[in-house]
Structure formats: C-alpha cells, structure tokens
Amino acid sequence: MFLRAERTAGGERTFRMIEGEPLQTSYGIDLYKNVFPDGSD
C-alpha cells in the first residue's frame, strides 16, 4: 500500500493522505538521500 498527498484538480493541497501509487513527481528518493546520505538506515 502506498500513501500520497491528495491534491485537487487545480493542484491545491487538501492536507489529506490517500491511497495511491507514487507519482513520477515524487521526491521520496531525494528525501531519503538527504536523511541517510551514506545509504544506511
């Protein structure tokens, strides 16, 4: 199961989490690398 931030058709944030596949615009990998720069967790 994946969760992502809900957005309206106009792009506004609703601040709710919905179930759905990650989008291509997801920044998860970038955030992970910032938190764990050496690749360890």
N, C-alpha and C positions, 0 to 999 in steps of 0.2 A: 504494500500500500504506500502510495506517495501522497503527500500533502503539499499544497501550494497556496499562495496568497490569492484570494479572489479579487478580481477587478471587474468593473463594469464595462460595457461595450465602448464607453468613451475613454477608458483607461484609468478611471479613478479607482482608488483603493477603498475596499469595504472594511478592511482590518479583520476579515474572517478567513479561516483556513478551510479549504475544500479539498476533497479527494480528486486527484488527477495526476496524470503523467507529467514529469518535469518538462518545462518548455525549453526550447533552444536558447532562450534568453536567460536561462537560469544562471545564477552566479555561485552555485554551491561549491564547485571545484575551486574557484578563486578564493572564496571564504575559507575553505578547508586549508588551502595552502598558506593563507595568512595566519591561521590559528596554529597550524602544525607545519612550520616552514621546512623542517627536516624530514617530513613524510611519516613521522611516527605519531601514534595517538596515545 
